[in-house]
Amino acid sequence: MDPSFGLFGGRPRLPRECSCGNTQDERCNEAGLLNHHNYPPFAYLQDENDIDLRYYGQDDTEFMYSPIRHWALVGEIVDTNFFIRPRVTIQTRFGEKILVNFHLEDANKPTFFDWTDLQRGACLIMFYANKRTFLDMNQGVRQESPDSVMLFPAGFRDLANEVQGYSNPISCSYCGKPETTDHKLCRCKLCRVARYCGRECQAPHWKKSHKKLCRHATMLSSLATLDFSTFNNFIDWNFVIEDPPTREEKEQKSKKAARDMLYEMGVQNPELSSMLARLEALLSAIENKSMEADTVTKKYLESSMFIRKLKQEDPEEARCFSVPVGETFLVQSLCAFLESVKGSPDLRSHVVDLNLPRSTRGFFVPEEVLDCMFFALPIWQHEESIGDISWAVESHAVFERSKSLYEDNRRVWDIPNDDGPDALIVKNRVSGTCFFANDNMETVASIGEHLAKARPNETVIRVLRATANESWADTIRRIATKQDVPDNVYTLWIREEVPLCGRFNPPREQQSLVEKLLDRERISHTDLLLRALGKTPANILHPREASFEEDEEDQQVDRSLGFMKCASCSVRKSRASFSKNQRRTKGALARCKECIHG
C-alpha cells in the first residue's frame, strides 16, 4: 500500500490516462510534457500538509525533508477571474479542471509574465506545485512564488510539440533529423535556438507553433534538457542551477526550520533560552546582509530626501549606505556588548563612542545609518524567528517615515494610532515582543524598565545616547545610578561627540559607569562656539577674522529676535520652526521641522 494516498492507499482514477497506458506506474516512456512522472496529474500531487515520499526524502540532518527530484504541473487556461485577486482555471491533459489562486509573496506580479497575459488558451507551468484545500473545501493550487510559474501563449498540444523539438539540441526542431557532417542544420534567425534542415522544415514549424513561442525558445530549450530525476536545489524559469547545499548549510536550515516552528507556536527555543544565545543568533544571522540590497534597509534609505540627494552629489560619502550590516556601528557595538557580558555575566551596561564628522552634511550620515539599524532590527528578529528580545531606543528620526516599514505587514505588527509624532511603539503579534523609540533619553529608559517588569522572561535592550552637554548631566547620572532596574535590562550607552556640546575624554578601565558618561573636556561655551566655526582663540583678534566677528554679531541678533539658522537648508527661521529637542541637543546644527519631515 502506498501510504501517501490516503487511508486506504491506491491512486484516484483520472478522466483520461497517460498515453503510455499506465498513469499509476512511476515510470513513463513518453518524452517532454507527455511524461506523467515529470509532469504529474493534479490528483497525484502531494497535499501541502503531507510528506509524499515520491517527491520528498529525508536529508542528511535526519530532521528535514527536501525534494528528491523536480516536477511541474501543466495546464491550459479555460477561465480567468480577477475579482479580489487573480485566479485561473486550468485543464490538464488528463481532463482535470483545477483552480489556481495567485498569492504572490512580496511581489505585485509574476516575474516572467504580466497579468494581462492570462488569457484563455494559454498554458501555465508551475514548478513544485502542491494540492491545497481552500475554505470552500474545493481543491486547487495556491501559487505563492513569483519565480516558479510561467505562462506560454500557446495551447498544450503546440507547447508539447515545441518542447519535444528541443529535446535533442543537435537535431531538427521539426522533423527530428540529427545533424551530421553531411547534413548541416540552420538556426532560427530570431531566437538562435531552434534548428532546421532547411526552409522545408522551418516554414511549417513556424506556422504550427514556433511563431507563438519563438521568444520563449531559450526557456523551453532549458526545460526540455532539464534532468528531472536529480535535485540539487530549487530552480526557477531562469534555470540557474546552483551548487547543492553543504552539510553545514543543511544543518543551519534544519535549525532555522525548527526555530520557525517553535516561534509560530509561541514556544521558547531551548537553544535560545539565554540573552546571550538570542542576541548572538540574531547578530550572526544579519551580519552578512547588505544595507543596499536588503528590502527593509533599502526601503528606509530610499524614503530619505537627504540620502537620495547625497547619493547624487557625493557618491563616495554615500558608500556607507551599501556596507554589510555587520560593519555598521550599532551591530559592532552590540557585538562588543555581547563579548563583555560573556566575560562578566553580571554586566548590564556598556559604553561605546560614536565620533561624528565635523561637516554639517557628514554629521547626519551616521545618524541615518544608526536610525536605519534601529528600525530594521525588530523586523530581522522576526524573520529569523527569534523571540524574547524587546527594544527601547533613543532615536531622533522621523517616526512617521519609520512606521511605514511595519505598516506593510499588519498581520505581524500591531501599531497603536496614538503614539504621537515623537514616538514609535510596535508590538509583534506572533512573539509578543515590543519595540519603542523616542527622542527623549529619560522616557526611553523608563519605558525599557516598564517592559522588563511586565515581561520578566524577556530581555530588554535599551540604547541611550549621551552628549558632553552639562544640561544632560543630571539625567544621565539619575539613570545610570538607579538601583531598582530589573535584572533583564541591558543598556548600551552611546557617547556622541556633537559640536557645541563638547567632547568626552577617552574612557579608562577603572572608571565607573557614571564617570565614563560624564568625563568630558572642561571647555567654555565661547571655545565650543569657536571650535564649531573652525576658529581658534588665538586668531579671533586677528584683523583678517573680522568676518567671524560679524557672523557672531549676526547670531546674537538672530537670538535676540528669536531666529535660528537651519543646518540643513541654511535658511534663517523662527525658533518655533525647530523642535525643542533639536534646539536642546543639536544647538547650531539643529534642523528645522520642514527639513526633518521632508
C-alpha positions as CSV (number, residue, x, y, z in Angstrom):
1,M,0.0,0.0,0.0
2,D,1.3,3.5,-0.8
3,P,0.9,5.5,2.4
4,S,0.9,8.8,0.6
5,F,-2.5,8.2,-1.0
6,G,-5.0,8.3,1.9
7,L,-6.1,5.8,4.5
8,F,-6.9,3.0,2.0
9,G,-4.0,3.6,-0.4
10,G,-4.2,3.5,-4.2
11,R,-4.4,6.3,-6.7
12,P,-7.6,8.0,-7.8
13,R,-8.9,7.3,-11.3
14,L,-8.4,10.1,-13.9
15,P,-10.8,11.2,-16.6
16,R,-8.0,10.4,-19.1
17,E,-5.0,8.3,-18.7
18,C,-1.4,9.0,-19.9
19,S,-0.7,7.9,-23.4
20,C,1.9,5.5,-22.0
21,G,-1.1,3.3,-21.0
22,N,-0.5,3.3,-17.2
23,T,-0.5,6.6,-15.3
24,Q,-0.2,4.8,-12.0
25,D,3.2,3.5,-12.9
26,E,6.1,5.5,-11.6
27,R,7.9,5.0,-14.9
28,C,6.8,6.6,-18.2
29,N,8.3,6.1,-21.6
30,E,6.8,9.3,-23.0
31,A,9.1,12.4,-23.5
32,G,8.8,16.1,-22.7
33,L,5.4,17.4,-21.4
34,L,3.8,14.0,-22.1
35,N,5.8,12.3,-19.3
36,H,3.4,11.8,-16.4
37,H,6.3,11.2,-13.9
38,N,7.8,14.7,-14.6
39,Y,4.5,16.4,-15.2
40,P,2.1,14.5,-13.0
41,P,-1.7,14.9,-12.8
42,F,-3.0,17.3,-10.2
43,A,-4.6,14.3,-8.4
44,Y,-1.2,12.7,-7.9
45,L,0.5,15.8,-6.4
46,Q,1.2,15.8,-2.7
47,D,-1.0,17.8,-0.3
48,E,0.8,20.8,1.1
49,N,0.4,19.5,4.6
50,D,1.7,16.0,3.8
51,I,5.0,14.4,3.0
52,D,4.9,12.3,-0.2
53,L,8.0,10.1,-0.4
54,R,7.7,10.1,-4.3
55,Y,8.7,13.8,-4.1
56,Y,10.5,14.3,-0.8
57,G,13.1,12.5,1.2
58,Q,14.9,12.9,4.5
59,D,18.2,14.8,4.2
60,D,21.5,14.3,6.0
61,T,20.3,16.1,9.1
62,E,17.5,13.5,9.6
63,F,15.2,16.3,10.6
64,M,14.1,18.0,7.4
65,Y,12.5,16.6,4.3
66,S,13.7,18.1,1.0
67,P,12.8,17.4,-2.7
68,I,14.5,14.4,-4.3
69,R,13.5,15.5,-7.8
70,H,11.9,18.2,-9.9
71,W,8.3,18.2,-11.0
72,A,5.8,20.6,-12.6
73,L,2.1,20.9,-13.2
74,V,1.0,21.8,-16.7
75,G,-2.5,23.1,-17.7
76,E,-4.2,25.1,-20.4
77,I,-6.3,28.0,-19.2
78,V,-10.0,27.7,-19.7
79,D,-11.2,30.5,-17.5
80,T,-9.8,33.7,-15.8
81,N,-11.1,35.8,-12.9
82,F,-9.5,39.0,-11.5
83,F,-12.0,39.7,-8.7
84,I,-10.1,40.5,-5.5
85,R,-7.0,38.6,-6.7
86,P,-6.0,36.9,-10.0
87,R,-7.1,33.3,-10.4
88,V,-7.5,31.0,-13.3
89,T,-9.0,27.6,-14.0
90,I,-6.7,25.3,-16.0
91,Q,-7.4,21.9,-17.6
92,T,-4.6,19.3,-17.5
93,R,-4.1,16.8,-20.3
94,F,-5.7,14.2,-18.0
95,G,-9.0,16.0,-18.2
96,E,-8.8,17.6,-14.7
97,K,-10.1,21.2,-14.1
98,I,-8.0,22.9,-11.5
99,L,-8.4,26.3,-9.8
100,V,-5.1,28.3,-9.4
101,N,-5.1,31.2,-6.9
102,F,-2.2,33.7,-7.1
103,H,-1.0,34.8,-3.6
104,L,2.5,36.0,-4.6
105,E,5.0,36.7,-1.8
106,D,6.3,40.3,-1.7
107,A,5.5,40.8,-5.4
108,N,2.9,42.6,-7.4
109,K,3.1,40.3,-10.4
110,P,4.8,37.2,-11.6
111,T,8.5,37.6,-12.5
112,F,8.3,36.3,-16.1
113,F,5.0,37.5,-17.4
114,D,2.2,40.1,-16.9
115,W,-1.3,39.6,-15.6
116,T,-2.6,40.7,-19.0
117,D,-1.0,37.5,-20.4
118,L,-3.5,35.3,-18.5
119,Q,-5.7,34.5,-21.5
120,R,-7.8,31.5,-22.4
121,G,-5.9,29.0,-24.5
122,A,-2.5,29.9,-23.0
123,C,-0.6,27.2,-21.0
124,L,0.6,27.6,-17.4
125,I,3.5,25.6,-16.0
126,M,4.2,25.6,-12.2
127,F,7.3,24.1,-10.7
128,Y,6.9,22.2,-7.3
129,A,3.1,22.6,-7.2
130,N,1.1,21.1,-4.3
131,K,-2.5,20.5,-3.7
132,R,-4.4,22.8,-1.3
133,T,-7.9,22.6,0.2
134,F,-9.4,26.1,0.2
135,L,-12.0,27.4,2.7
136,D,-14.9,26.4,0.4
137,M,-13.5,22.8,0.6
138,N,-12.5,22.9,-3.1
139,Q,-9.0,21.8,-4.0
140,G,-6.6,23.7,-6.2
141,V,-3.2,25.3,-6.3
142,R,-2.1,28.3,-4.2
143,Q,0.7,29.9,-6.3
144,E,2.9,31.9,-3.9
145,S,6.3,32.1,-5.7
146,P,6.5,34.7,-8.5
147,D,9.6,32.9,-9.9
148,S,8.4,29.3,-10.3
149,V,5.4,29.9,-12.6
150,M,5.5,30.7,-16.3
151,L,2.8,31.3,-18.9
152,F,3.2,30.4,-22.6
153,P,0.9,31.9,-25.3
154,A,0.0,28.5,-26.9
155,G,-2.2,25.5,-26.3
156,F,-0.9,22.4,-24.7
157,R,-0.5,20.4,-27.9
158,D,1.6,23.1,-29.6
159,L,3.6,23.6,-26.5
160,A,4.3,19.9,-26.1
161,N,5.5,19.7,-29.7
162,E,7.7,22.7,-29.3
163,V,9.4,21.3,-26.1
164,Q,9.8,17.9,-27.9
165,G,11.7,19.6,-30.7
166,Y,14.3,20.9,-28.2
167,S,14.9,17.5,-26.5
168,N,17.9,16.9,-28.7
169,P,19.9,20.2,-29.2
170,I,21.7,18.9,-32.4
171,S,18.6,17.7,-34.3
172,C,15.9,19.4,-36.4
173,S,13.3,21.0,-34.1
174,Y,10.6,19.9,-36.6
175,C,11.4,16.5,-38.1
176,G,14.0,15.4,-35.5
177,K,16.6,14.5,-38.1
178,P,20.1,14.7,-36.4
179,E,22.9,16.9,-37.7
180,T,25.8,15.2,-39.3
181,T,28.9,16.3,-41.3
182,D,26.9,15.8,-44.5
183,H,23.7,17.3,-43.1
184,K,24.2,20.7,-41.5
185,L,21.3,22.4,-39.7
186,C,20.5,26.1,-39.8
187,R,19.2,28.2,-36.9
188,C,16.2,30.4,-36.5
189,K,17.4,34.0,-37.0
190,L,15.3,35.3,-34.2
191,C,15.8,33.0,-31.3
192,R,19.0,31.3,-32.4
193,V,17.8,28.2,-30.6
194,A,15.6,26.3,-33.0
195,R,17.4,24.3,-35.7
196,Y,16.1,23.1,-39.1
197,C,17.1,21.0,-42.0
198,G,16.1,23.9,-44.2
199,R,13.1,26.0,-45.3
200,E,11.0,22.9,-45.8
201,C,11.1,22.3,-42.1
202,Q,11.2,25.9,-40.8
203,A,8.1,27.1,-42.6
204,P,5.6,24.5,-41.3
205,H,7.2,24.7,-37.8
206,W,6.8,28.5,-37.8
207,K,3.2,28.2,-38.8
208,K,2.4,25.4,-36.4
209,S,3.8,26.7,-33.1
210,H,7.2,28.5,-33.3
211,K,5.6,31.8,-34.3
212,K,3.9,32.0,-30.9
213,L,6.8,30.6,-28.9
214,C,9.9,31.9,-30.6
215,R,10.7,34.5,-27.9
216,H,10.4,31.7,-25.3
217,A,12.7,29.3,-27.1
218,T,15.6,29.6,-24.6
219,M,13.3,28.8,-21.7
220,L,11.7,25.8,-23.5
221,S,15.1,24.5,-24.5
222,S,16.3,24.6,-20.9
223,L,13.0,22.9,-19.8
224,A,13.4,20.1,-22.4
225,T,17.0,19.3,-21.3
226,L,16.4,19.6,-17.6
227,D,17.2,16.4,-15.6
228,F,14.1,15.9,-13.5
229,S,15.4,12.8,-11.7
230,T,18.1,14.6,-9.7
231,F,17.6,17.5,-7.3
232,N,20.5,19.8,-6.2
233,N,18.5,22.9,-5.5
234,F,15.2,24.6,-6.4
235,I,15.2,26.2,-9.9
236,D,13.1,29.0,-11.4
237,W,12.5,30.0,-15.0
238,N,16.0,31.5,-15.3
239,F,17.2,27.9,-15.0
240,V,20.2,28.9,-12.9
241,I,21.5,25.6,-11.4
242,E,23.0,26.4,-8.1
243,D,25.5,24.2,-6.2
244,P,23.9,21.8,-3.8
245,P,23.9,23.0,-0.2
246,T,26.7,21.7,2.1
247,R,26.1,19.7,5.2
248,E,26.7,22.8,7.3
249,E,24.1,24.7,5.3
250,K,21.6,21.9,5.6
251,E,22.1,21.9,9.4
252,Q,21.6,25.6,9.6
253,K,18.5,25.3,7.5
254,S,17.3,22.5,9.7
255,K,17.8,24.6,12.9
256,K,16.1,27.5,11.3
257,A,13.1,25.3,10.4
258,A,12.8,24.1,14.0
259,R,13.2,27.6,15.3
260,D,10.4,28.8,12.9
261,M,8.1,26.1,14.1
262,L,8.6,26.8,17.8
263,Y,8.4,30.5,17.2
264,E,5.0,30.3,15.4
265,M,3.7,28.1,18.3
266,G,4.9,30.6,20.9
267,V,7.3,28.1,22.5
268,Q,10.7,29.2,23.6
269,N,13.5,27.5,21.7
270,P,15.7,25.6,24.2
271,E,18.8,26.6,22.3
272,L,17.9,30.3,22.7
273,S,17.0,30.3,26.4
274,S,19.6,32.9,27.4
275,M,20.0,36.5,26.4
276,L,23.5,35.7,25.1
277,A,22.2,32.9,22.8
278,R,19.3,35.0,21.5
279,L,21.4,38.1,20.7
280,E,24.3,36.1,19.3
281,A,21.9,34.2,17.0
282,L,20.4,37.5,15.7
283,L,23.7,39.2,15.1
284,S,25.2,36.2,13.3
285,A,22.1,35.9,11.1
286,I,22.2,39.6,9.9
287,E,25.9,40.3,9.7
288,N,26.2,39.4,6.0
289,K,23.1,41.4,4.9
290,S,23.8,44.3,2.6
291,M,22.1,47.6,3.5
292,E,21.8,48.4,-0.2
293,A,20.2,45.1,-1.1
294,D,18.1,44.2,1.9
295,T,14.4,45.1,1.4
296,V,14.0,46.7,4.8
297,T,17.0,49.0,4.9
298,K,16.6,49.8,1.2
299,K,13.1,51.0,1.7
300,Y,14.1,53.1,4.7
301,L,17.0,54.7,3.0
302,E,15.1,55.4,-0.2
303,S,12.5,57.3,1.7
304,S,15.0,59.9,2.8
305,M,15.3,63.0,0.6
306,F,18.7,63.8,2.3
307,I,20.1,60.3,1.3
308,R,18.8,60.5,-2.3
309,K,20.5,63.9,-2.7
310,L,23.7,62.7,-1.1
311,K,24.0,59.8,-3.4
312,Q,23.7,62.1,-6.4
313,E,26.1,64.8,-5.2
314,D,28.7,62.7,-3.3
315,P,28.6,59.0,-4.1
316,E,31.9,58.5,-2.2
317,E,30.4,59.7,1.1
318,A,27.2,57.7,0.4
319,R,29.1,54.4,0.2
320,C,28.5,53.9,3.9
321,F,24.9,53.0,3.0
322,S,26.0,50.0,1.0
323,V,28.2,48.3,3.6
324,P,27.4,44.9,5.1
325,V,25.2,45.2,8.2
326,G,27.9,43.6,10.3
327,E,30.2,46.6,9.7
328,T,27.7,49.2,10.9
329,F,28.3,51.0,14.2
330,L,25.2,49.6,16.0
331,V,25.8,45.9,15.2
332,Q,29.5,46.2,16.0
333,S,28.6,47.9,19.3
334,L,26.1,45.1,20.2
335,C,28.7,42.5,19.4
336,A,31.2,44.3,21.7
337,F,28.5,44.4,24.4
338,L,27.8,40.7,23.9
339,E,31.5,39.8,24.3
340,S,31.7,42.0,27.5
341,V,28.7,40.1,29.0
342,K,30.3,36.8,28.2
343,G,33.3,37.8,30.2
344,S,31.3,39.4,33.0
345,P,27.8,37.8,33.3
346,D,26.7,40.4,35.8
347,L,27.4,43.2,33.5
348,R,24.3,45.2,32.4
349,S,25.7,48.3,30.8
350,H,28.2,49.0,28.1
351,V,29.7,52.3,26.8
352,V,30.7,53.0,23.2
353,D,31.8,56.1,21.4
354,L,30.3,57.5,18.2
355,N,32.6,60.0,16.6
356,L,30.6,62.2,14.3
357,P,32.2,64.0,11.3
358,R,32.6,67.8,11.6
359,S,30.9,68.7,8.4
360,T,27.2,69.6,8.6
361,R,26.2,67.1,6.0
362,G,28.6,64.4,7.2
363,F,27.1,64.8,10.7
364,F,23.8,63.4,9.6
365,V,25.2,60.4,7.7
366,P,25.9,58.2,10.9
367,E,22.6,59.4,12.3
368,E,20.7,58.0,9.2
369,V,22.6,54.7,9.4
370,L,22.0,54.3,13.1
371,D,18.3,55.0,12.8
372,C,18.1,52.6,9.9
373,M,19.6,49.8,12.0
374,F,17.2,50.7,14.9
375,F,14.1,50.1,12.9
376,A,15.4,47.2,10.9
377,L,16.4,45.1,13.9
378,P,12.9,44.1,15.1
379,I,11.9,43.0,11.5
380,W,15.1,41.0,11.1
381,Q,14.5,39.4,14.5
382,H,11.0,38.3,13.4
383,E,12.4,37.0,10.0
384,E,14.9,34.9,12.0
385,S,12.2,33.6,14.4
386,I,14.0,34.9,17.5
387,G,11.7,36.0,20.3
388,D,12.1,37.3,23.8
389,I,14.0,40.4,22.9
390,S,12.3,43.8,23.3
391,W,13.9,47.1,22.4
392,A,13.8,50.7,23.7
393,V,16.0,53.1,21.7
394,E,16.6,56.8,21.7
395,S,16.3,58.0,18.2
396,H,15.9,61.4,16.6
397,A,14.4,60.0,13.4
398,V,11.1,61.0,11.7
399,F,8.8,58.3,13.2
400,E,6.1,58.6,10.5
401,R,8.7,57.6,8.0
402,S,9.9,54.7,10.1
403,K,6.3,53.5,10.8
404,S,5.9,52.7,7.1
405,L,8.3,49.7,7.4
406,Y,5.8,48.0,9.7
407,E,2.5,49.1,8.1
408,D,3.0,46.7,5.1
409,N,2.6,43.7,7.4
410,R,-0.2,44.4,9.9
411,R,-0.7,40.7,10.3
412,V,2.5,40.7,12.3
413,W,2.9,44.2,13.6
414,D,0.4,46.0,15.9
415,I,1.0,49.7,15.7
416,P,-1.1,51.9,18.0
417,N,-2.5,55.1,16.4
418,D,-2.0,57.3,19.4
419,D,1.8,57.0,19.9
420,G,2.3,60.6,18.7
421,P,4.8,62.2,16.2
422,D,7.7,61.9,18.6
423,A,7.5,58.2,19.4
424,L,7.0,54.8,17.8
425,I,5.5,51.8,19.5
426,V,5.3,48.5,17.7
427,K,4.3,45.1,19.1
428,N,4.9,41.8,17.4
429,R,1.6,39.8,17.3
430,V,3.5,36.5,16.9
431,S,6.1,36.7,19.6
432,G,4.7,39.4,21.8
433,T,7.9,41.4,21.8
434,C,7.9,45.2,21.7
435,F,9.9,48.0,20.1
436,F,9.8,51.5,21.4
437,A,11.6,54.6,20.0
438,N,11.6,58.1,21.3
439,D,13.8,61.2,21.2
440,N,13.9,61.7,25.0
441,M,16.5,59.7,27.0
442,E,14.6,59.6,30.2
443,T,11.4,58.4,28.5
444,V,13.3,55.6,26.7
445,A,14.9,54.5,30.0
446,S,11.6,54.5,31.8
447,I,9.8,52.5,29.1
448,G,12.6,50.0,28.9
449,E,12.2,49.3,32.7
450,H,8.4,49.1,32.3
451,L,8.8,46.5,29.5
452,A,11.2,44.5,31.6
453,K,8.9,44.4,34.6
454,A,5.9,43.4,32.5
455,R,7.9,40.7,30.7
456,P,10.3,39.2,33.3
457,N,11.2,36.3,30.9
458,E,12.3,38.6,28.1
459,T,15.5,40.5,27.5
460,V,15.0,44.3,27.1
461,I,17.8,46.1,25.4
462,R,17.9,49.9,25.9
463,V,20.0,52.1,23.6
464,L,20.7,55.5,25.2
465,R,22.7,58.4,23.7
466,A,24.8,60.8,25.8
467,T,26.4,64.0,24.7
468,A,29.0,66.0,26.6
469,N,26.5,68.6,27.5
470,E,26.2,69.9,31.0
471,S,22.4,70.2,30.7
472,W,22.1,66.4,30.4
473,A,24.5,65.5,33.3
474,D,21.8,65.2,36.0
475,T,19.6,63.0,33.8
476,I,22.5,60.7,32.8
477,R,23.5,60.4,36.5
478,R,20.0,59.6,37.6
479,I,19.5,56.8,35.0
480,A,23.0,55.3,35.4
481,T,22.8,55.1,39.3
482,K,19.2,53.9,39.6
483,Q,19.1,50.8,41.9
484,D,15.8,49.1,41.2
485,V,16.4,48.4,37.5
486,P,15.2,44.8,36.6
487,D,17.9,42.3,36.0
488,N,16.7,41.6,32.5
489,V,17.5,45.1,31.3
490,Y,20.7,45.6,29.3
491,T,21.7,49.2,28.4
492,L,24.0,50.2,25.6
493,W,25.2,53.8,26.2
494,I,26.4,55.7,23.1
495,R,28.7,58.7,23.8
496,E,28.3,61.1,20.9
497,E,30.8,63.9,20.2
498,V,28.4,66.7,19.0
499,P,29.8,70.2,18.1
500,L,28.7,72.8,20.6
501,C,28.2,70.1,23.2
502,G,31.9,69.4,23.9
503,R,34.0,66.2,23.8
504,F,34.3,63.2,26.1
505,N,37.6,62.1,27.4
506,P,38.8,58.6,26.4
507,P,37.2,56.0,28.8
508,R,39.5,54.3,31.3
509,E,39.0,50.8,32.7
510,Q,39.0,51.8,36.3
511,Q,36.2,54.4,35.8
512,S,32.7,53.7,37.0
513,L,29.7,53.9,34.5
514,V,28.8,57.4,35.7
515,E,32.4,58.6,35.4
516,K,32.6,57.3,31.8
517,L,29.4,59.1,30.9
518,L,30.3,62.4,32.5
519,D,34.0,62.6,32.0
520,R,34.2,65.4,29.4
521,E,36.5,68.2,28.5
522,R,36.2,71.3,30.6
523,I,35.8,73.9,27.9
524,S,34.0,77.2,27.8
525,H,30.9,77.9,25.7
526,T,33.0,80.5,23.8
527,D,35.7,78.0,22.9
528,L,33.0,75.4,21.8
529,L,31.4,78.0,19.5
530,L,34.8,78.9,18.1
531,R,35.7,75.2,17.5
532,A,32.3,74.6,15.8
533,L,33.1,77.5,13.4
534,G,36.7,76.3,12.8
535,K,38.3,79.2,14.7
536,T,40.9,79.2,17.5
537,P,41.1,81.7,20.4
538,A,44.5,82.8,19.1
539,N,43.2,84.2,15.8
540,I,39.9,85.7,16.9
541,L,41.6,89.1,17.4
542,H,43.4,89.0,14.1
543,P,42.1,91.7,11.7
544,R,41.5,89.3,8.9
545,E,39.0,87.5,11.1
546,A,36.6,90.4,11.2
547,S,34.1,88.4,9.2
548,F,33.8,86.0,12.1
549,E,33.0,88.8,14.5
550,E,30.3,89.8,12.0
551,D,29.0,86.3,12.0
552,E,28.9,86.2,15.8
553,E,27.1,89.5,15.8
554,D,24.5,88.1,13.3
555,Q,24.0,85.1,15.6
556,Q,23.5,87.4,18.6
557,V,21.0,89.4,16.6
558,D,19.2,86.2,15.5
559,R,19.0,85.0,19.1
560,S,17.6,88.3,20.3
561,L,15.0,88.3,17.5
562,G,14.1,84.7,18.1
563,F,15.6,83.3,14.9
564,M,17.9,80.3,14.1
565,K,19.7,79.1,11.1
566,C,18.8,75.6,9.9
567,A,21.9,73.4,9.5
568,S,20.3,71.5,6.6
569,C,18.7,74.2,4.3
570,S,20.8,77.2,5.7
571,V,17.7,79.3,6.0
572,R,17.1,81.6,9.0
573,K,13.8,80.7,10.5
574,S,11.9,81.4,13.8
575,R,12.6,79.3,16.8
576,A,9.1,77.8,16.5
577,S,10.3,76.1,13.3
578,F,12.6,73.9,15.3
579,S,11.5,71.3,17.8
580,K,12.6,71.7,21.4
581,N,14.6,68.5,21.2
582,Q,16.6,69.8,18.1
583,R,17.3,73.1,19.8
584,R,18.4,71.4,23.1
585,T,20.5,68.6,21.7
586,K,21.8,69.9,18.3
587,G,22.4,73.5,19.1
588,A,23.8,75.3,16.0
589,L,23.4,72.1,14.0
590,A,19.6,71.9,14.6
591,R,17.4,71.1,11.6
592,C,14.0,72.7,11.1
593,K,10.8,70.7,11.2
594,E,10.4,71.1,7.4
595,C,13.7,69.6,6.6
596,I,13.3,66.7,9.0
597,H,9.9,65.8,7.6
598,G,10.9,66.5,4.1
